[in-house]
Amino acid sequence: MSTSGNNSFHPPFFILLGIPGLEKTQFWIAFPFCAMYAMALVGNITILHVIRTDHTLHEPMYLFLAMLAFTDLVLSSSTLPKMLGIFWFGSCEIEYHACLTQVFFIHTFSSVESGILMAMALDRYVAICFPLRHSIILSTSVVAKLGVAVMVRGVLWVSPFCFMVTWKPFCSNRIIPQSYCEHMAVLKLVCADTRTNRGYGLFVAFSVVGFDIIIIAVSYIMILQAVLRLPSGDARLKAFGTCASHICVILSLYIPALFTFLSHRFGHHVPQAVHVMLANLYLLVPPMLNPIIYGVKTKQIRDRVVNTFCHKVP
Protein backbone atom coordinates (compact mmCIF):
# COMPACT_ATOMS: atom_id res chain seq x y z
CA MET A 1 0.00 0.00 0.00
CA SER A 2 1.11 3.54 -0.74
CA THR A 3 0.96 5.91 2.19
CA SER A 4 0.60 9.64 2.47
CA GLY A 5 0.83 11.06 5.98
CA ASN A 6 -0.47 8.98 8.87
CA ASN A 7 -4.12 8.54 8.01
CA SER A 8 -4.38 8.40 4.23
CA PHE A 9 -3.56 5.48 1.94
CA HIS A 10 -4.64 3.96 -1.33
CA PRO A 11 -4.35 0.46 -2.78
CA PRO A 12 -1.88 -0.12 -5.64
CA PHE A 13 -4.71 -1.25 -7.88
CA PHE A 14 -8.46 -1.81 -8.14
CA ILE A 15 -10.36 -4.74 -9.63
CA LEU A 16 -13.02 -4.00 -12.24
CA LEU A 17 -15.67 -6.73 -12.38
CA GLY A 18 -17.07 -5.87 -15.79
CA ILE A 19 -20.81 -6.54 -15.70
CA PRO A 20 -21.76 -8.14 -12.35
CA GLY A 21 -24.22 -10.96 -12.84
CA LEU A 22 -23.32 -11.39 -16.49
CA GLU A 23 -19.77 -12.72 -16.09
CA LYS A 24 -20.55 -15.81 -18.18
CA THR A 25 -22.01 -13.82 -21.08
CA GLN A 26 -19.87 -10.68 -21.09
CA PHE A 27 -17.36 -12.43 -23.41
CA TRP A 28 -20.08 -12.39 -26.08
CA ILE A 29 -21.39 -8.96 -25.08
CA ALA A 30 -17.93 -7.64 -25.96
CA PHE A 31 -18.45 -8.35 -29.67
CA PRO A 32 -21.29 -5.83 -30.23
CA PHE A 33 -19.43 -3.41 -27.95
CA CYS A 34 -16.33 -3.80 -30.12
CA ALA A 35 -18.42 -3.27 -33.28
CA MET A 36 -19.92 -0.09 -31.81
CA TYR A 37 -16.46 1.15 -30.86
CA ALA A 38 -15.17 0.45 -34.36
CA MET A 39 -18.11 2.37 -35.84
CA ALA A 40 -17.42 5.27 -33.47
CA LEU A 41 -13.74 5.34 -34.48
CA VAL A 42 -14.40 5.16 -38.22
CA GLY A 43 -17.32 7.61 -38.13
CA ASN A 44 -15.68 10.29 -36.00
CA ILE A 45 -12.30 10.07 -37.73
CA THR A 46 -14.12 10.42 -41.06
CA ILE A 47 -15.98 13.49 -39.80
CA LEU A 48 -12.72 15.06 -38.61
CA HIS A 49 -10.94 14.26 -41.88
CA VAL A 50 -13.75 15.67 -44.05
CA ILE A 51 -14.04 18.90 -42.06
CA ARG A 52 -10.26 19.38 -41.88
CA THR A 53 -9.66 18.90 -45.60
CA ASP A 54 -12.69 20.81 -46.95
CA HIS A 55 -12.28 24.53 -46.28
CA THR A 56 -15.90 25.22 -47.26
CA LEU A 57 -16.87 23.39 -44.08
CA HIS A 58 -14.88 25.70 -41.82
CA GLU A 59 -18.09 27.25 -40.52
CA PRO A 60 -19.42 27.31 -36.93
CA MET A 61 -21.76 24.32 -37.30
CA TYR A 62 -19.05 22.08 -38.73
CA LEU A 63 -16.31 23.33 -36.40
CA PHE A 64 -18.53 22.45 -33.43
CA LEU A 65 -19.20 19.08 -35.08
CA ALA A 66 -15.43 18.51 -35.35
CA MET A 67 -15.08 19.31 -31.63
CA LEU A 68 -17.87 16.85 -30.89
CA ALA A 69 -16.19 14.14 -32.96
CA PHE A 70 -12.87 14.64 -31.16
CA THR A 71 -14.61 14.54 -27.78
CA ASP A 72 -16.41 11.32 -28.72
CA LEU A 73 -13.11 9.72 -29.74
CA VAL A 74 -11.58 10.56 -26.36
CA LEU A 75 -14.64 9.41 -24.40
CA SER A 76 -14.94 6.04 -26.12
CA SER A 77 -11.18 5.39 -26.21
CA SER A 78 -10.78 6.15 -22.50
CA THR A 79 -12.98 3.17 -21.59
CA LEU A 80 -13.47 0.66 -24.40
CA PRO A 81 -9.95 -0.81 -24.74
CA LYS A 82 -9.83 -1.63 -21.02
CA MET A 83 -13.43 -2.83 -21.09
CA LEU A 84 -12.71 -5.25 -23.93
CA GLY A 85 -9.64 -6.46 -22.03
CA ILE A 86 -11.88 -7.30 -19.07
CA PHE A 87 -14.51 -9.07 -21.16
CA TRP A 88 -12.17 -11.07 -23.40
CA PHE A 89 -8.98 -11.61 -21.41
CA GLY A 90 -10.03 -11.22 -17.78
CA SER A 91 -7.68 -8.24 -17.38
CA CYS A 92 -9.58 -6.86 -14.41
CA GLU A 93 -6.82 -5.06 -12.52
CA ILE A 94 -6.35 -1.33 -13.07
CA GLU A 95 -3.55 0.61 -11.39
CA TYR A 96 -4.65 3.27 -8.91
CA HIS A 97 -3.39 6.29 -10.87
CA ALA A 98 -4.67 4.81 -14.15
CA CYS A 99 -8.09 4.55 -12.50
CA LEU A 100 -8.04 8.20 -11.44
CA THR A 101 -6.85 9.17 -14.93
CA GLN A 102 -9.85 7.33 -16.36
CA VAL A 103 -12.14 9.18 -13.92
CA PHE A 104 -10.63 12.48 -15.06
CA PHE A 105 -11.02 11.81 -18.79
CA ILE A 106 -14.55 10.40 -18.53
CA HIS A 107 -15.96 13.26 -16.47
CA THR A 108 -13.97 16.03 -18.13
CA PHE A 109 -14.96 15.07 -21.65
CA SER A 110 -18.55 14.31 -20.64
CA SER A 111 -18.66 17.93 -19.45
CA VAL A 112 -17.00 19.06 -22.68
CA GLU A 113 -19.55 17.15 -24.77
CA SER A 114 -22.41 18.77 -22.87
CA GLY A 115 -20.83 22.19 -23.41
CA ILE A 116 -20.39 21.57 -27.14
CA LEU A 117 -24.04 20.56 -27.47
CA MET A 118 -24.96 23.81 -25.72
CA ALA A 119 -22.74 25.75 -28.16
CA MET A 120 -24.36 23.94 -31.11
CA ALA A 121 -27.80 24.93 -29.82
CA LEU A 122 -26.67 28.56 -29.67
CA ASP A 123 -25.32 28.23 -33.21
CA ARG A 124 -28.68 26.93 -34.47
CA TYR A 125 -30.47 29.77 -32.64
CA VAL A 126 -28.26 32.44 -34.24
CA ALA A 127 -28.41 30.77 -37.68
CA ILE A 128 -32.23 30.63 -37.69
CA CYS A 129 -33.10 33.82 -35.79
CA PHE A 130 -30.28 36.07 -37.08
CA PRO A 131 -29.22 34.52 -40.41
CA LEU A 132 -27.71 37.70 -41.83
CA ARG A 133 -25.52 38.25 -38.77
CA HIS A 134 -24.61 34.61 -38.18
CA SER A 135 -21.06 34.83 -39.52
CA ILE A 136 -20.44 38.04 -37.58
CA ILE A 137 -21.82 36.86 -34.23
CA LEU A 138 -20.20 33.41 -34.46
CA SER A 139 -16.92 34.16 -36.15
CA THR A 140 -14.12 31.59 -36.21
CA SER A 141 -12.43 33.27 -33.26
CA VAL A 142 -15.66 33.19 -31.22
CA VAL A 143 -16.13 29.49 -32.02
CA ALA A 144 -12.55 28.79 -30.94
CA LYS A 145 -13.06 30.72 -27.69
CA LEU A 146 -16.25 28.77 -26.95
CA GLY A 147 -14.38 25.51 -27.53
CA VAL A 148 -11.57 26.56 -25.21
CA ALA A 149 -14.08 27.75 -22.60
CA VAL A 150 -15.95 24.43 -22.40
CA MET A 151 -12.63 22.55 -22.25
CA VAL A 152 -11.28 24.75 -19.46
CA ARG A 153 -14.58 24.45 -17.60
CA GLY A 154 -14.39 20.67 -17.76
CA VAL A 155 -10.79 20.54 -16.53
CA LEU A 156 -11.32 23.05 -13.70
CA TRP A 157 -14.57 21.50 -12.50
CA VAL A 158 -13.48 17.83 -12.69
CA SER A 159 -9.86 18.05 -11.46
CA PRO A 160 -10.96 18.43 -7.80
CA PHE A 161 -12.67 15.00 -8.08
CA CYS A 162 -9.28 13.34 -8.39
CA PHE A 163 -7.45 15.53 -5.87
CA MET A 164 -10.15 15.23 -3.20
CA VAL A 165 -10.32 11.44 -3.39
CA THR A 166 -6.54 11.09 -2.99
CA TRP A 167 -6.81 12.72 0.43
CA LYS A 168 -9.14 9.97 1.69
CA PRO A 169 -8.18 6.57 3.14
CA PHE A 170 -9.46 3.55 1.24
CA CYS A 171 -10.94 0.39 2.70
CA SER A 172 -9.42 -3.02 2.08
CA ASN A 173 -12.09 -3.72 -0.54
CA ARG A 174 -10.60 -3.05 -3.98
CA ILE A 175 -13.52 -4.26 -6.11
CA ILE A 176 -15.34 -1.82 -8.39
CA PRO A 177 -18.50 -3.54 -9.69
CA GLN A 178 -18.32 -1.78 -13.05
CA SER A 179 -16.46 -1.91 -16.36
CA TYR A 180 -14.56 1.34 -15.82
CA CYS A 181 -13.56 3.75 -13.06
CA GLU A 182 -16.19 6.36 -12.31
CA HIS A 183 -16.17 8.99 -9.55
CA MET A 184 -19.03 7.62 -7.45
CA ALA A 185 -17.88 4.00 -7.86
CA VAL A 186 -14.39 4.90 -6.59
CA LEU A 187 -15.85 7.01 -3.80
CA LYS A 188 -17.78 4.02 -2.46
CA LEU A 189 -14.44 2.34 -1.62
CA VAL A 190 -13.38 5.18 0.67
CA CYS A 191 -13.35 4.50 4.43
CA ALA A 192 -14.08 8.05 5.53
CA ASP A 193 -16.74 10.72 5.43
CA THR A 194 -17.38 11.48 1.74
CA ARG A 195 -20.15 14.06 2.12
CA THR A 196 -17.88 16.83 0.82
CA ASN A 197 -16.97 14.76 -2.24
CA ARG A 198 -20.59 13.84 -2.92
CA GLY A 199 -21.71 17.42 -2.40
CA TYR A 200 -19.11 18.67 -4.84
CA GLY A 201 -20.19 16.01 -7.33
CA LEU A 202 -23.77 17.24 -7.12
CA PHE A 203 -22.61 20.83 -7.50
CA VAL A 204 -20.67 19.97 -10.67
CA ALA A 205 -23.56 17.96 -12.11
CA PHE A 206 -26.11 20.73 -11.58
CA SER A 207 -23.83 23.65 -12.45
CA VAL A 208 -22.54 22.07 -15.67
CA VAL A 209 -25.37 19.94 -17.02
CA GLY A 210 -28.09 22.08 -15.46
CA PHE A 211 -26.70 25.26 -17.00
CA ASP A 212 -26.22 23.60 -20.40
CA ILE A 213 -29.72 22.12 -20.46
CA ILE A 214 -31.28 25.50 -19.57
CA ILE A 215 -29.39 27.22 -22.41
CA ILE A 216 -30.31 24.42 -24.84
CA ALA A 217 -33.98 24.53 -23.81
CA VAL A 218 -34.21 28.34 -24.09
CA SER A 219 -32.44 28.26 -27.47
CA TYR A 220 -34.86 25.72 -28.90
CA ILE A 221 -37.93 27.46 -27.51
CA MET A 222 -36.83 30.64 -29.29
CA ILE A 223 -35.98 28.63 -32.43
CA LEU A 224 -39.46 27.08 -32.37
CA GLN A 225 -41.07 30.49 -32.08
CA ALA A 226 -39.00 31.82 -34.98
CA VAL A 227 -39.70 28.77 -37.17
CA LEU A 228 -43.46 28.94 -36.60
CA ARG A 229 -43.39 32.53 -37.85
CA LEU A 230 -41.81 31.55 -41.17
CA PRO A 231 -44.29 32.11 -44.04
CA SER A 232 -43.13 29.16 -46.14
CA GLY A 233 -44.00 25.60 -45.21
CA ASP A 234 -40.85 24.35 -46.95
CA ALA A 235 -38.72 26.77 -44.94
CA ARG A 236 -40.30 25.57 -41.70
CA LEU A 237 -39.72 21.94 -42.67
CA LYS A 238 -36.08 22.62 -43.53
CA ALA A 239 -35.51 24.43 -40.24
CA PHE A 240 -37.10 21.60 -38.25
CA GLY A 241 -35.00 19.07 -40.16
CA THR A 242 -31.82 21.00 -39.36
CA CYS A 243 -32.58 20.90 -35.64
CA ALA A 244 -33.94 17.34 -35.51
CA SER A 245 -30.50 15.71 -35.70
CA HIS A 246 -29.19 17.92 -32.92
CA ILE A 247 -32.14 17.04 -30.67
CA CYS A 248 -31.54 13.31 -31.28
CA VAL A 249 -27.90 13.72 -30.23
CA ILE A 250 -28.93 15.66 -27.11
CA LEU A 251 -31.40 12.96 -26.06
CA SER A 252 -28.92 10.13 -26.71
CA LEU A 253 -26.46 11.80 -24.31
CA TYR A 254 -28.62 13.20 -21.53
CA ILE A 255 -31.15 10.38 -21.03
CA PRO A 256 -28.65 7.59 -20.17
CA ALA A 257 -26.44 10.11 -18.34
CA LEU A 258 -29.38 11.17 -16.15
CA PHE A 259 -30.30 7.56 -15.43
CA THR A 260 -26.70 6.68 -14.51
CA PHE A 261 -26.39 9.74 -12.27
CA LEU A 262 -29.67 9.10 -10.43
CA SER A 263 -29.21 5.34 -10.06
CA HIS A 264 -25.78 5.84 -8.47
CA ARG A 265 -27.28 8.03 -5.77
CA PHE A 266 -30.88 6.93 -5.37
CA GLY A 267 -31.44 3.77 -7.42
CA HIS A 268 -30.58 1.20 -4.77
CA HIS A 269 -33.19 -1.18 -6.18
CA VAL A 270 -31.95 -0.98 -9.77
CA PRO A 271 -30.29 -4.30 -10.73
CA GLN A 272 -26.52 -3.88 -10.88
CA ALA A 273 -26.32 -5.41 -14.37
CA VAL A 274 -28.87 -2.91 -15.71
CA HIS A 275 -27.02 0.02 -14.18
CA VAL A 276 -23.63 -1.10 -15.52
CA MET A 277 -24.97 -1.86 -19.00
CA LEU A 278 -26.55 1.58 -19.28
CA ALA A 279 -23.39 3.20 -17.91
CA ASN A 280 -21.40 1.39 -20.63
CA LEU A 281 -23.86 2.36 -23.37
CA TYR A 282 -23.79 5.97 -22.17
CA LEU A 283 -20.13 6.15 -23.25
CA LEU A 284 -20.65 4.06 -26.40
CA VAL A 285 -23.93 4.99 -28.03
CA PRO A 286 -23.46 8.79 -28.47
CA PRO A 287 -19.96 8.43 -30.03
CA MET A 288 -21.36 5.82 -32.41
CA LEU A 289 -24.59 7.67 -33.26
CA ASN A 290 -23.29 11.22 -33.63
CA PRO A 291 -21.38 10.73 -36.91
CA ILE A 292 -24.23 8.59 -38.29
CA ILE A 293 -26.91 11.14 -37.42
CA TYR A 294 -24.94 14.11 -38.71
CA GLY A 295 -23.65 12.18 -41.71
CA VAL A 296 -27.18 11.25 -42.78
CA LYS A 297 -28.95 14.50 -41.89
CA THR A 298 -26.28 16.97 -43.05
CA LYS A 299 -26.13 17.09 -46.84
CA GLN A 300 -22.73 18.79 -46.99
CA ILE A 301 -21.10 16.13 -44.80
CA ARG A 302 -22.86 13.31 -46.64
CA ASP A 303 -21.80 14.61 -50.07
CA ARG A 304 -18.17 15.07 -49.00
CA VAL A 305 -18.00 11.55 -47.53
CA VAL A 306 -19.49 10.03 -50.71
CA ASN A 307 -17.11 12.02 -52.90
CA THR A 308 -14.12 11.03 -50.77
CA PHE A 309 -14.85 7.31 -51.01
CA CYS A 310 -15.88 7.46 -54.68
CA HIS A 311 -12.61 9.13 -55.64
CA LYS A 312 -10.69 6.32 -53.95
CA VAL A 313 -12.53 3.61 -55.88
CA PRO A 314 -10.49 2.66 -59.02
C-alpha positions in Angstrom: 0.0 0.0 0.0 1.1 3.5 -0.7 1.0 5.9 2.2 0.6 9.6 2.5 0.8 11.1 6.0 -0.5 9.0 8.9 -4.1 8.5 8.0 -4.4 8.4 4.2 -3.6 5.5 1.9 -4.6 4.0 -1.3 -4.3 0.5 -2.8 -1.9 -0.1 -5.6 -4.7 -1.2 -7.9 -8.5 -1.8 -8.1 -10.4 -4.7 -9.6 -13.0 -4.0 -12.2 -15.7 -6.7 -12.4 -17.1 -5.9 -15.8 -20.8 -6.5 -15.7 -21.8 -8.1 -12.4 -24.2 -11.0 -12.8 -23.3 -11.4 -16.5 -19.8 -12.7 -16.1 -20.5 -15.8 -18.2 -22.0 -13.8 -21.1 -19.9 -10.7 -21.1 -17.4 -12.4 -23.4 -20.1 -12.4 -26.1 -21.4 -9.0 -25.1 -17.9 -7.6 -26.0 -18.5 -8.4 -29.7 -21.3 -5.8 -30.2 -19.4 -3.4 -28.0 -16.3 -3.8 -30.1 -18.4 -3.3 -33.3 -19.9 -0.1 -31.8 -16.5 1.2 -30.9 -15.2 0.5 -34.4 -18.1 2.4 -35.8 -17.4 5.3 -33.5 -13.7 5.3 -34.5 -14.4 5.2 -38.2 -17.3 7.6 -38.1 -15.7 10.3 -36.0 -12.3 10.1 -37.7 -14.1 10.4 -41.1 -16.0 13.5 -39.8 -12.7 15.1 -38.6 -10.9 14.3 -41.9 -13.7 15.7 -44.1 -14.0 18.9 -42.1 -10.3 19.4 -41.9 -9.7 18.9 -45.6 -12.7 20.8 -47.0 -12.3 24.5 -46.3 -15.9 25.2 -47.3 -16.9 23.4 -44.1 -14.9 25.7 -41.8 -18.1 27.3 -40.5 -19.4 27.3 -36.9 -21.8 24.3 -37.3 -19.0 22.1 -38.7 -16.3 23.3 -36.4 -18.5 22.4 -33.4 -19.2 19.1 -35.1 -15.4 18.5 -35.3 -15.1 19.3 -31.6 -17.9 16.9 -30.9 -16.2 14.1 -33.0 -12.9 14.6 -31.2 -14.6 14.5 -27.8 -16.4 11.3 -28.7 -13.1 9.7 -29.7 -11.6 10.6 -26.4 -14.6 9.4 -24.4 -14.9 6.0 -26.1 -11.2 5.4 -26.2 -10.8 6.2 -22.5 -13.0 3.2 -21.6 -13.5 0.7 -24.4 -9.9 -0.8 -24.7 -9.8 -1.6 -21.0 -13.4 -2.8 -21.1 -12.7 -5.3 -23.9 -9.6 -6.5 -22.0 -11.9 -7.3 -19.1 -14.5 -9.1 -21.2 -12.2 -11.1 -23.4 -9.0 -11.6 -21.4 -10.0 -11.2 -17.8 -7.7 -8.2 -17.4 -9.6 -6.9 -14.4 -6.8 -5.1 -12.5 -6.3 -1.3 -13.1 -3.6 0.6 -11.4 -4.6 3.3 -8.9 -3.4 6.3 -10.9 -4.7 4.8 -14.1 -8.1 4.5 -12.5 -8.0 8.2 -11.4 -6.8 9.2 -14.9 -9.9 7.3 -16.4 -12.1 9.2 -13.9 -10.6 12.5 -15.1 -11.0 11.8 -18.8 -14.5 10.4 -18.5 -16.0 13.3 -16.5 -14.0 16.0 -18.1 -15.0 15.1 -21.7 -18.6 14.3 -20.6 -18.7 17.9 -19.4 -17.0 19.1 -22.7 -19.6 17.1 -24.8 -22.4 18.8 -22.9 -20.8 22.2 -23.4 -20.4 21.6 -27.1 -24.0 20.6 -27.5 -25.0 23.8 -25.7 -22.7 25.8 -28.2 -24.4 23.9 -31.1 -27.8 24.9 -29.8 -26.7 28.6 -29.7 -25.3 28.2 -33.2 -28.7 26.9 -34.5 -30.5 29.8 -32.6 -28.3 32.4 -34.2 -28.4 30.8 -37.7 -32.2 30.6 -37.7 -33.1 33.8 -35.8 -30.3 36.1 -37.1 -29.2 34.5 -40.4 -27.7 37.7 -41.8 -25.5 38.3 -38.8 -24.6 34.6 -38.2 -21.1 34.8 -39.5 -20.4 38.0 -37.6 -21.8 36.9 -34.2 -20.2 33.4 -34.5 -16.9 34.2 -36.2 -14.1 31.6 -36.2 -12.4 33.3 -33.3 -15.7 33.2 -31.2 -16.1 29.5 -32.0 -12.6 28.8 -30.9 -13.1 30.7 -27.7 -16.3 28.8 -26.9 -14.4 25.5 -27.5 -11.6 26.6 -25.2 -14.1 27.8 -22.6 -16.0 24.4 -22.4 -12.6 22.6 -22.2 -11.3 24.8 -19.5 -14.6 24.5 -17.6 -14.4 20.7 -17.8 -10.8 20.5 -16.5 -11.3 23.0 -13.7 -14.6 21.5 -12.5 -13.5 17.8 -12.7 -9.9 18.1 -11.5 -11.0 18.4 -7.8 -12.7 15.0 -8.1 -9.3 13.3 -8.4 -7.4 15.5 -5.9 -10.1 15.2 -3.2 -10.3 11.4 -3.4 -6.5 11.1 -3.0 -6.8 12.7 0.4 -9.1 10.0 1.7 -8.2 6.6 3.1 -9.5 3.5 1.2 -10.9 0.4 2.7 -9.4 -3.0 2.1 -12.1 -3.7 -0.5 -10.6 -3.0 -4.0 -13.5 -4.3 -6.1 -15.3 -1.8 -8.4 -18.5 -3.5 -9.7 -18.3 -1.8 -13.1 -16.5 -1.9 -16.4 -14.6 1.3 -15.8 -13.6 3.7 -13.1 -16.2 6.4 -12.3 -16.2 9.0 -9.6 -19.0 7.6 -7.4 -17.9 4.0 -7.9 -14.4 4.9 -6.6 -15.8 7.0 -3.8 -17.8 4.0 -2.5 -14.4 2.3 -1.6 -13.4 5.2 0.7 -13.3 4.5 4.4 -14.1 8.0 5.5 -16.7 10.7 5.4 -17.4 11.5 1.7 -20.1 14.1 2.1 -17.9 16.8 0.8 -17.0 14.8 -2.2 -20.6 13.8 -2.9 -21.7 17.4 -2.4 -19.1 18.7 -4.8 -20.2 16.0 -7.3 -23.8 17.2 -7.1 -22.6 20.8 -7.5 -20.7 20.0 -10.7 -23.6 18.0 -12.1 -26.1 20.7 -11.6 -23.8 23.6 -12.4 -22.5 22.1 -15.7 -25.4 19.9 -17.0 -28.1 22.1 -15.5 -26.7 25.3 -17.0 -26.2 23.6 -20.4 -29.7 22.1 -20.5 -31.3 25.5 -19.6 -29.4 27.2 -22.4 -30.3 24.4 -24.8 -34.0 24.5 -23.8 -34.2 28.3 -24.1 -32.4 28.3 -27.5 -34.9 25.7 -28.9 -37.9 27.5 -27.5 -36.8 30.6 -29.3 -36.0 28.6 -32.4 -39.5 27.1 -32.4 -41.1 30.5 -32.1 -39.0 31.8 -35.0 -39.7 28.8 -37.2 -43.5 28.9 -36.6 -43.4 32.5 -37.9 -41.8 31.6 -41.2 -44.3 32.1 -44.0 -43.1 29.2 -46.1 -44.0 25.6 -45.2 -40.9 24.3 -46.9 -38.7 26.8 -44.9 -40.3 25.6 -41.7 -39.7 21.9 -42.7 -36.1 22.6 -43.5 -35.5 24.4 -40.2 -37.1 21.6 -38.2 -35.0 19.1 -40.2 -31.8 21.0 -39.4 -32.6 20.9 -35.6 -33.9 17.3 -35.5 -30.5 15.7 -35.7 -29.2 17.9 -32.9 -32.1 17.0 -30.7 -31.5 13.3 -31.3 -27.9 13.7 -30.2 -28.9 15.7 -27.1 -31.4 13.0 -26.1 -28.9 10.1 -26.7 -26.5 11.8 -24.3 -28.6 13.2 -21.5 -31.2 10.4 -21.0 -28.7 7.6 -20.2 -26.4 10.1 -18.3 -29.4 11.2 -16.2 -30.3 7.6 -15.4 -26.7 6.7 -14.5 -26.4 9.7 -12.3 -29.7 9.1 -10.4 -29.2 5.3 -10.1 -25.8 5.8 -8.5 -27.3 8.0 -5.8 -30.9 6.9 -5.4 -31.4 3.8 -7.4 -30.6 1.2 -4.8 -33.2 -1.2 -6.2 -32.0 -1.0 -9.8 -30.3 -4.3 -10.7 -26.5 -3.9 -10.9 -26.3 -5.4 -14.4 -28.9 -2.9 -15.7 -27.0 0.0 -14.2 -23.6 -1.1 -15.5 -25.0 -1.9 -19.0 -26.5 1.6 -19.3 -23.4 3.2 -17.9 -21.4 1.4 -20.6 -23.9 2.4 -23.4 -23.8 6.0 -22.2 -20.1 6.2 -23.3 -20.6 4.1 -26.4 -23.9 5.0 -28.0 -23.5 8.8 -28.5 -20.0 8.4 -30.0 -21.4 5.8 -32.4 -24.6 7.7 -33.3 -23.3 11.2 -33.6 -21.4 10.7 -36.9 -24.2 8.6 -38.3 -26.9 11.1 -37.4 -24.9 14.1 -38.7 -23.7 12.2 -41.7 -27.2 11.2 -42.8 -28.9 14.5 -41.9 -26.3 17.0 -43.1 -26.1 17.1 -46.8 -22.7 18.8 -47.0 -21.1 16.1 -44.8 -22.9 13.3 -46.6 -21.8 14.6 -50.1 -18.2 15.1 -49.0 -18.0 11.6 -47.5 -19.5 10.0 -50.7 -17.1 12.0 -52.9 -14.1 11.0 -50.8 -14.8 7.3 -51.0 -15.9 7.5 -54.7 -12.6 9.1 -55.6 -10.7 6.3 -53.9 -12.5 3.6 -55.9 -10.5 2.7 -59.0 
